[in-house]
Amino acid sequence: MSEFIIKGISGDNARGFVLFNNLNEVMYINDYNAGKLIELPLPPFHTSGVKGIAGNNEHGPLVFNGKQVAFLNNYSDPKWIIINKPSPFDIQGIAGDNAHGPLVFNGRQVAYLNNYSDPKWITITKPAPFDIQGIAGDNAHGPVVFNGKKVAYLNNYSNPNWVKVEDTPFDVSMECIAGNNKYGPILFQKEAVTYMNKYASQRWNILKQAPNKIKLLTGDNEHGPIVLIGSYVYYMNNYNENIWHKLQLWQPYP
């Protein structure tokens, strides 16, 4: 049996999270007490490799490879559907959900699609103010992106202007940013997690240090962050309590 390694994670503490592993399998968990991962059908381009994941358990996951994006929006009748129009560029990262459609980026360019019935990718006319390392957000409230300590958001597609916020307290790790423009972004560096939940105040808050070095991050400031540490998932669902809870994942294997 091949080793099970989580490669990407998305979702929130309200409904649980969805992930993909090194075998390009996609799974979700919606009951923290049971701790059981439920496996979905293999995505349509699993042989060439899933490169990233977005979405949530309310509306299902999205995955990508190259210029292709596929989504699954019904766990009762799980079928992957490839969006029949490829993105305008090779995708480096993805955000969004199946309620409002995906957001993708390459370099400083961001494009979105908000109608699966009549799929048309729209590239935001104004590039981001820096090369993008990671993207979060949704088409209801717009994208939020980062590079190093720099974070910027855009919340009006009709009048697209990127707004920079105060630099984060530290250089952000990996390509992980979570959250949305309604409640603000979350980022991490090693064991430290920082969030901003009011753009007007421009204040970054730092949570209690995670138990060990973080690999991946998801969640939002409405329900709290979820992080991957080693082979374990930890979550925080109350900023006032400020406690990390460990979740034992029961893998769907004998």
KOLTIFI-643038 format. One record per residue (C-alpha): residue in three letters; x, y, z; residue number from 1; chain. Coordinates in pm, 1 decimal, padded with zeros to 6 digits. Layout:
// KOLTIFI-643038
{r->ALA u->X v->Y w->Z k->NUM c->A}
...
//
This chain:
// KOLTIFI-643038
{r->MET u->00000.0 v->00000.0 w->00000.0 k->1 c->A}
{r->SER u->00133.6 v->00341.9 w->-00092.4 k->2 c->A}
{r->GLU u->00189.8 v->00596.5 w->00181.6 k->3 c->A}
{r->PHE u->-00103.5 v->00832.2 w->00236.2 k->4 c->A}
{r->ILE u->00016.3 v->01194.2 w->00208.4 k->5 c->A}
{r->ILE u->-00224.7 v->01487.7 w->00206.2 k->6 c->A}
{r->LYS u->-00129.4 v->01726.5 w->-00075.8 k->7 c->A}
{r->GLY u->-00410.5 v->01983.1 w->-00058.0 k->8 c->A}
{r->ILE u->-00702.5 v->02076.0 w->00167.6 k->9 c->A}
{r->SER u->-01005.6 v->02304.8 w->00151.4 k->10 c->A}
{r->GLY u->-01328.0 v->02367.6 w->00343.5 k->11 c->A}
{r->ASP u->-01434.0 v->02503.3 w->00682.6 k->12 c->A}
{r->ASN u->-01520.7 v->02399.3 w->01036.2 k->13 c->A}
{r->ALA u->-01893.1 v->02446.3 w->00980.9 k->14 c->A}
{r->ARG u->-01916.9 v->02149.4 w->00743.1 k->15 c->A}
{r->GLY u->-01573.3 v->01988.8 w->00750.0 k->16 c->A}
{r->PHE u->-01308.1 v->01976.1 w->00482.9 k->17 c->A}
{r->VAL u->-01216.6 v->01809.1 w->00155.7 k->18 c->A}
{r->LEU u->-00865.7 v->01700.8 w->00056.8 k->19 c->A}
{r->PHE u->-00659.0 v->01518.3 w->-00203.5 k->20 c->A}
{r->ASN u->-00358.9 v->01294.6 w->-00149.8 k->21 c->A}
{r->ASN u->-00048.1 v->01174.6 w->-00331.0 k->22 c->A}
{r->LEU u->-00257.3 v->00908.0 w->-00508.2 k->23 c->A}
{r->ASN u->-00482.2 v->01186.1 w->-00650.4 k->24 c->A}
{r->GLU u->-00774.1 v->01054.1 w->-00444.5 k->25 c->A}
{r->VAL u->-01025.4 v->01312.6 w->-00322.7 k->26 c->A}
{r->MET u->-01194.1 v->01264.3 w->00015.0 k->27 c->A}
{r->TYR u->-01402.5 v->01462.4 w->00257.4 k->28 c->A}
{r->ILE u->-01494.5 v->01461.8 w->00626.1 k->29 c->A}
{r->ASN u->-01809.5 v->01621.1 w->00762.8 k->30 c->A}
{r->ASP u->-01819.8 v->01472.7 w->01112.7 k->31 c->A}
{r->TYR u->-01527.0 v->01552.6 w->01340.1 k->32 c->A}
{r->ASN u->-01651.7 v->01312.7 w->01607.3 k->33 c->A}
{r->ALA u->-01649.2 v->01016.5 w->01369.6 k->34 c->A}
{r->GLY u->-01324.0 v->01135.3 w->01209.6 k->35 c->A}
{r->LYS u->-01388.6 v->00925.6 w->00899.1 k->36 c->A}
{r->LEU u->-01268.2 v->01026.9 w->00555.3 k->37 c->A}
{r->ILE u->-01518.5 v->00943.9 w->00281.0 k->38 c->A}
{r->GLU u->-01367.6 v->00874.4 w->-00058.0 k->39 c->A}
{r->LEU u->-01509.6 v->01030.3 w->-00374.6 k->40 c->A}
{r->PRO u->-01467.9 v->00896.2 w->-00729.4 k->41 c->A}
{r->LEU u->-01128.9 v->00965.9 w->-00881.9 k->42 c->A}
{r->PRO u->-01122.6 v->01302.7 w->-01061.2 k->43 c->A}
{r->PRO u->-01120.3 v->01289.2 w->-01442.0 k->44 c->A}
{r->PHE u->-00752.5 v->01379.8 w->-01482.6 k->45 c->A}
{r->HIS u->-00616.0 v->01178.9 w->-01192.2 k->46 c->A}
{r->THR u->-00360.7 v->01002.9 w->-01414.8 k->47 c->A}
{r->SER u->-00183.2 v->01332.6 w->-01488.2 k->48 c->A}
{r->GLY u->-00218.4 v->01446.0 w->-01126.2 k->49 c->A}
{r->VAL u->-00438.5 v->01679.2 w->-00925.6 k->50 c->A}
{r->LYS u->-00249.6 v->02004.7 w->-00870.5 k->51 c->A}
{r->GLY u->-00482.2 v->02188.8 w->-00630.3 k->52 c->A}
{r->ILE u->-00820.8 v->02189.8 w->-00461.6 k->53 c->A}
{r->ALA u->-01084.2 v->02443.6 w->-00357.9 k->54 c->A}
{r->GLY u->-01449.2 v->02441.1 w->-00253.8 k->55 c->A}
{r->ASN u->-01629.4 v->02310.4 w->00050.9 k->56 c->A}
{r->ASN u->-01862.4 v->02034.5 w->00165.5 k->57 c->A}
{r->GLU u->-02173.2 v->02248.0 w->00123.5 k->58 c->A}
{r->HIS u->-02131.0 v->02275.0 w->-00254.2 k->59 c->A}
{r->GLY u->-01853.6 v->02023.0 w->-00325.7 k->60 c->A}
{r->PRO u->-01488.2 v->02044.6 w->-00434.1 k->61 c->A}
{r->LEU u->-01307.4 v->02182.2 w->-00739.7 k->62 c->A}
{r->VAL u->-00972.2 v->02048.1 w->-00860.7 k->63 c->A}
{r->PHE u->-00737.3 v->02150.4 w->-01140.5 k->64 c->A}
{r->ASN u->-00453.1 v->02037.2 w->-01363.2 k->65 c->A}
{r->GLY u->-00296.3 v->02260.6 w->-01628.7 k->66 c->A}
{r->LYS u->-00581.4 v->02466.8 w->-01775.1 k->67 c->A}
{r->GLN u->-00850.9 v->02217.5 w->-01677.7 k->68 c->A}
{r->VAL u->-01088.9 v->02255.1 w->-01384.2 k->69 c->A}
{r->ALA u->-01334.7 v->01988.8 w->-01271.9 k->70 c->A}
{r->PHE u->-01602.8 v->02008.7 w->-01005.7 k->71 c->A}
{r->LEU u->-01829.4 v->01774.6 w->-00810.3 k->72 c->A}
{r->ASN u->-02138.6 v->01929.3 w->-00653.8 k->73 c->A}
{r->ASN u->-02347.6 v->01639.0 w->-00528.6 k->74 c->A}
{r->TYR u->-02219.3 v->01394.1 w->-00268.5 k->75 c->A}
{r->SER u->-02537.4 v->01184.8 w->-00297.5 k->76 c->A}
{r->ASP u->-02467.9 v->01124.6 w->-00667.0 k->77 c->A}
{r->PRO u->-02095.6 v->01200.7 w->-00694.7 k->78 c->A}
{r->LYS u->-01988.9 v->01272.2 w->-01051.1 k->79 c->A}
{r->TRP u->-01700.1 v->01488.8 w->-01164.7 k->80 c->A}
{r->ILE u->-01773.2 v->01737.5 w->-01440.9 k->81 c->A}
{r->ILE u->-01495.1 v->01902.2 w->-01640.4 k->82 c->A}
{r->ILE u->-01563.8 v->02268.0 w->-01719.4 k->83 c->A}
{r->ASN u->-01565.4 v->02246.0 w->-02097.4 k->84 c->A}
{r->LYS u->-01381.5 v->02572.3 w->-02148.7 k->85 c->A}
{r->PRO u->-01016.9 v->02573.2 w->-02033.2 k->86 c->A}
{r->SER u->-00884.1 v->02861.8 w->-01828.1 k->87 c->A}
{r->PRO u->-00706.2 v->03140.6 w->-02021.9 k->88 c->A}
{r->PHE u->-00368.1 v->03035.5 w->-01877.8 k->89 c->A}
{r->ASP u->-00195.2 v->02748.4 w->-01700.0 k->90 c->A}
{r->ILE u->-00330.6 v->02751.3 w->-01345.7 k->91 c->A}
{r->GLN u->-00091.0 v->02799.4 w->-01055.4 k->92 c->A}
{r->GLY u->-00356.9 v->02809.5 w->-00782.9 k->93 c->A}
{r->ILE u->-00731.7 v->02792.8 w->-00732.0 k->94 c->A}
{r->ALA u->-00993.5 v->02929.7 w->-00490.9 k->95 c->A}
{r->GLY u->-01369.8 v->02970.8 w->-00488.7 k->96 c->A}
{r->ASP u->-01663.3 v->02733.9 w->-00455.5 k->97 c->A}
{r->ASN u->-01931.6 v->02568.4 w->-00664.3 k->98 c->A}
{r->ALA u->-02196.9 v->02817.1 w->-00550.0 k->99 c->A}
{r->HIS u->-02019.3 v->03107.6 w->-00722.2 k->100 c->A}
{r->GLY u->-01753.1 v->02941.8 w->-00939.4 k->101 c->A}
{r->PRO u->-01372.0 v->02916.7 w->-00932.8 k->102 c->A}
{r->LEU u->-01097.2 v->03177.8 w->-00915.9 k->103 c->A}
{r->VAL u->-00757.3 v->03093.2 w->-01066.8 k->104 c->A}
{r->PHE u->-00424.4 v->03271.9 w->-01105.1 k->105 c->A}
{r->ASN u->-00096.0 v->03266.4 w->-01291.9 k->106 c->A}
{r->GLY u->00173.1 v->03523.8 w->-01214.6 k->107 c->A}
{r->ARG u->-00021.1 v->03846.9 w->-01156.1 k->108 c->A}
{r->GLN u->-00321.9 v->03747.5 w->-01362.3 k->109 c->A}
{r->VAL u->-00648.2 v->03635.8 w->-01199.6 k->110 c->A}
{r->ALA u->-00946.4 v->03493.1 w->-01385.3 k->111 c->A}
{r->TYR u->-01288.2 v->03380.0 w->-01267.2 k->112 c->A}
{r->LEU u->-01587.9 v->03186.8 w->-01394.8 k->113 c->A}
{r->ASN u->-01928.8 v->03233.8 w->-01234.8 k->114 c->A}
{r->ASN u->-02171.7 v->03038.4 w->-01451.6 k->115 c->A}
{r->TYR u->-02137.8 v->02665.2 w->-01508.0 k->116 c->A}
{r->SER u->-02433.9 v->02658.9 w->-01748.5 k->117 c->A}
{r->ASP u->-02261.7 v->02907.7 w->-01981.1 k->118 c->A}
{r->PRO u->-01893.6 v->02881.2 w->-01882.5 k->119 c->A}
{r->LYS u->-01686.9 v->03184.8 w->-01974.7 k->120 c->A}
{r->TRP u->-01358.3 v->03267.5 w->-01808.5 k->121 c->A}
{r->ILE u->-01312.8 v->03638.6 w->-01740.7 k->122 c->A}
{r->THR u->-00963.0 v->03770.4 w->-01676.9 k->123 c->A}
{r->ILE u->-00960.9 v->04059.9 w->-01430.5 k->124 c->A}
{r->THR u->-00838.0 v->04353.7 w->-01637.4 k->125 c->A}
{r->LYS u->-00609.4 v->04491.8 w->-01368.6 k->126 c->A}
{r->PRO u->-00324.4 v->04256.8 w->-01268.8 k->127 c->A}
{r->ALA u->-00243.8 v->04205.0 w->-00901.7 k->128 c->A}
{r->PRO u->00015.7 v->04447.8 w->-00759.5 k->129 c->A}
{r->PHE u->00270.8 v->04166.1 w->-00719.9 k->130 c->A}
{r->ASP u->00341.1 v->03811.3 w->-00838.5 k->131 c->A}
{r->ILE u->00088.8 v->03590.4 w->-00660.4 k->132 c->A}
{r->GLN u->00201.2 v->03306.3 w->-00434.3 k->133 c->A}
{r->GLY u->-00144.3 v->03202.4 w->-00320.1 k->134 c->A}
{r->ILE u->-00510.4 v->03293.1 w->-00363.2 k->135 c->A}
{r->ALA u->-00824.7 v->03268.5 w->-00150.1 k->136 c->A}
{r->GLY u->-01173.2 v->03414.5 w->-00157.9 k->137 c->A}
{r->ASP u->-01477.0 v->03356.8 w->-00374.4 k->138 c->A}
{r->ASN u->-01672.8 v->03522.6 w->-00652.8 k->139 c->A}
{r->ALA u->-01929.8 v->03655.5 w->-00406.5 k->140 c->A}
{r->HIS u->-01672.8 v->03884.8 w->-00241.8 k->141 c->A}
{r->GLY u->-01368.9 v->03872.2 w->-00473.8 k->142 c->A}
{r->PRO u->-01014.3 v->03734.9 w->-00444.7 k->143 c->A}
{r->VAL u->-00747.8 v->03795.6 w->-00182.4 k->144 c->A}
{r->VAL u->-00383.3 v->03718.7 w->-00270.8 k->145 c->A}
{r->PHE u->-00038.6 v->03730.0 w->-00112.2 k->146 c->A}
{r->ASN u->00335.3 v->03727.1 w->-00176.1 k->147 c->A}
{r->GLY u->00573.1 v->03711.8 w->00120.1 k->148 c->A}
{r->LYS u->00438.7 v->03971.1 w->00365.2 k->149 c->A}
{r->LYS u->00225.8 v->04149.3 w->00105.2 k->150 c->A}
{r->VAL u->-00151.7 v->04096.3 w->00087.2 k->151 c->A}
{r->ALA u->-00403.2 v->04256.9 w->-00146.7 k->152 c->A}
{r->TYR u->-00772.1 v->04210.7 w->-00215.2 k->153 c->A}
{r->LEU u->-01025.3 v->04303.1 w->-00481.6 k->154 c->A}
{r->ASN u->-01396.5 v->04315.2 w->-00401.6 k->155 c->A}
{r->ASN u->-01560.3 v->04473.2 w->-00706.0 k->156 c->A}
{r->TYR u->-01542.4 v->04310.1 w->-01048.4 k->157 c->A}
{r->SER u->-01722.4 v->04604.4 w->-01211.5 k->158 c->A}
{r->ASN u->-01453.4 v->04846.1 w->-01093.1 k->159 c->A}
{r->PRO u->-01152.3 v->04620.4 w->-01036.4 k->160 c->A}
{r->ASN u->-00900.1 v->04789.0 w->-00809.4 k->161 c->A}
{r->TRP u->-00659.2 v->04589.7 w->-00595.7 k->162 c->A}
{r->VAL u->-00624.7 v->04722.5 w->-00241.2 k->163 c->A}
{r->LYS u->-00307.6 v->04649.0 w->-00043.5 k->164 c->A}
{r->VAL u->-00336.8 v->04597.7 w->00331.0 k->165 c->A}
{r->GLU u->-00069.7 v->04625.2 w->00599.5 k->166 c->A}
{r->ASP u->00211.8 v->04372.2 w->00564.2 k->167 c->A}
{r->THR u->00174.4 v->04052.6 w->00764.7 k->168 c->A}
{r->PRO u->00384.1 v->04020.1 w->01084.8 k->169 c->A}
{r->PHE u->00608.3 v->03762.1 w->00913.1 k->170 c->A}
{r->ASP u->00690.3 v->03617.5 w->00570.2 k->171 c->A}
{r->VAL u->00414.2 v->03372.7 w->00489.3 k->172 c->A}
{r->SER u->00499.4 v->03008.0 w->00421.1 k->173 c->A}
{r->MET u->00424.9 v->02794.5 w->00120.8 k->174 c->A}
{r->GLU u->00136.3 v->02890.6 w->-00105.6 k->175 c->A}
{r->CYS u->-00134.7 v->02876.8 w->00159.1 k->176 c->A}
{r->ILE u->-00385.0 v->03152.7 w->00218.6 k->177 c->A}
{r->ALA u->-00740.4 v->03096.4 w->00338.6 k->178 c->A}
{r->GLY u->-01049.9 v->03300.5 w->00415.0 k->179 c->A}
{r->ASN u->-01249.3 v->03548.9 w->00210.4 k->180 c->A}
{r->ASN u->-01310.8 v->03921.4 w->00180.2 k->181 c->A}
{r->LYS u->-01623.6 v->03908.3 w->00396.1 k->182 c->A}
{r->TYR u->-01436.1 v->03794.1 w->00708.6 k->183 c->A}
{r->GLY u->-01075.2 v->03852.6 w->00603.2 k->184 c->A}
{r->PRO u->-00772.9 v->03632.3 w->00522.9 k->185 c->A}
{r->ILE u->-00571.8 v->03380.8 w->00727.0 k->186 c->A}
{r->LEU u->-00204.2 v->03294.6 w->00663.9 k->187 c->A}
{r->PHE u->00073.5 v->03104.5 w->00840.0 k->188 c->A}
{r->GLN u->00448.5 v->03074.0 w->00884.7 k->189 c->A}
{r->LYS u->00588.6 v->02762.9 w->01054.2 k->190 c->A}
{r->GLU u->00383.5 v->02732.9 w->01377.7 k->191 c->A}
{r->ALA u->00238.0 v->03085.8 w->01363.9 k->192 c->A}
{r->VAL u->-00106.3 v->03170.6 w->01223.4 k->193 c->A}
{r->THR u->-00216.8 v->03527.7 w->01162.3 k->194 c->A}
{r->TYR u->-00551.0 v->03667.3 w->01051.7 k->195 c->A}
{r->MET u->-00712.3 v->03999.4 w->00966.4 k->196 c->A}
{r->ASN u->-01088.4 v->04019.8 w->01008.8 k->197 c->A}
{r->LYS u->-01145.0 v->04390.5 w->00949.5 k->198 c->A}
{r->TYR u->-00988.9 v->04559.8 w->00650.1 k->199 c->A}
{r->ALA u->-01082.3 v->04896.6 w->00797.9 k->200 c->A}
{r->SER u->-00864.1 v->04840.6 w->01106.3 k->201 c->A}
{r->GLN u->-00570.5 v->04692.1 w->00909.2 k->202 c->A}
{r->ARG u->-00472.6 v->04488.0 w->01215.5 k->203 c->A}
{r->TRP u->-00312.9 v->04144.5 w->01197.4 k->204 c->A}
{r->ASN u->-00392.3 v->03918.6 w->01493.1 k->205 c->A}
{r->ILE u->-00173.8 v->03621.7 w->01587.9 k->206 c->A}
{r->LEU u->-00330.7 v->03304.3 w->01724.0 k->207 c->A}
{r->LYS u->-00187.4 v->03070.8 w->01984.6 k->208 c->A}
{r->GLN u->00111.3 v->02891.6 w->01832.0 k->209 c->A}
{r->ALA u->00023.4 v->02563.0 w->01664.3 k->210 c->A}
{r->PRO u->00165.9 v->02243.7 w->01822.4 k->211 c->A}
{r->ASN u->00421.7 v->02200.7 w->01543.4 k->212 c->A}
{r->LYS u->00520.3 v->02322.0 w->01197.8 k->213 c->A}
{r->ILE u->00219.1 v->02363.6 w->00970.7 k->214 c->A}
{r->LYS u->00212.6 v->02211.8 w->00621.6 k->215 c->A}
{r->LEU u->-00126.6 v->02325.6 w->00490.3 k->216 c->A}
{r->LEU u->-00403.1 v->02567.6 w->00589.8 k->217 c->A}
{r->THR u->-00772.7 v->02614.7 w->00513.6 k->218 c->A}
{r->GLY u->-01082.2 v->02755.2 w->00685.4 k->219 c->A}
{r->ASP u->-01209.2 v->03108.1 w->00736.1 k->220 c->A}
{r->ASN u->-01247.0 v->03372.5 w->01005.9 k->221 c->A}
{r->GLU u->-01617.1 v->03296.6 w->01049.2 k->222 c->A}
{r->HIS u->-01559.7 v->02939.0 w->01170.5 k->223 c->A}
{r->GLY u->-01183.8 v->02931.6 w->01233.7 k->224 c->A}
{r->PRO u->-00876.4 v->02779.2 w->01064.6 k->225 c->A}
{r->ILE u->-00785.2 v->02418.0 w->00991.6 k->226 c->A}
{r->VAL u->-00418.9 v->02319.3 w->00962.3 k->227 c->A}
{r->LEU u->-00228.2 v->02006.8 w->00866.0 k->228 c->A}
{r->ILE u->00062.8 v->01921.0 w->01097.0 k->229 c->A}
{r->GLY u->00246.6 v->01602.0 w->01006.6 k->230 c->A}
{r->SER u->-00027.8 v->01347.3 w->00940.5 k->231 c->A}
{r->TYR u->-00272.8 v->01513.5 w->01179.8 k->232 c->A}
{r->VAL u->-00529.9 v->01786.3 w->01135.6 k->233 c->A}
{r->TYR u->-00581.5 v->02053.4 w->01400.1 k->234 c->A}
{r->TYR u->-00862.9 v->02305.3 w->01404.0 k->235 c->A}
{r->MET u->-00964.5 v->02612.4 w->01598.9 k->236 c->A}
{r->ASN u->-01331.8 v->02712.2 w->01600.6 k->237 c->A}
{r->ASN u->-01332.4 v->02990.0 w->01858.8 k->238 c->A}
{r->TYR u->-01083.7 v->03276.7 w->01851.7 k->239 c->A}
{r->ASN u->-01179.0 v->03379.7 w->02205.8 k->240 c->A}
{r->GLU u->-01102.5 v->03028.2 w->02331.5 k->241 c->A}
{r->ASN u->-00782.4 v->03024.7 w->02119.1 k->242 c->A}
{r->ILE u->-00724.4 v->02649.8 w->02153.3 k->243 c->A}
{r->TRP u->-00609.8 v->02406.5 w->01883.2 k->244 c->A}
{r->HIS u->-00806.5 v->02080.4 w->01875.7 k->245 c->A}
{r->LYS u->-00645.5 v->01765.8 w->01735.9 k->246 c->A}
{r->LEU u->-00843.7 v->01554.3 w->01493.1 k->247 c->A}
{r->GLN u->-00760.3 v->01189.4 w->01432.7 k->248 c->A}
{r->LEU u->-00831.6 v->01099.4 w->01071.5 k->249 c->A}
{r->TRP u->-00945.6 v->00744.1 w->01012.0 k->250 c->A}
{r->GLN u->-00826.4 v->00660.6 w->00662.3 k->251 c->A}
{r->PRO u->-01065.1 v->00465.3 w->00434.8 k->252 c->A}
{r->TYR u->-00830.9 v->00168.9 w->00407.9 k->253 c->A}
{r->PRO u->-00819.1 v->-00173.9 w->00577.8 k->254 c->A}
//
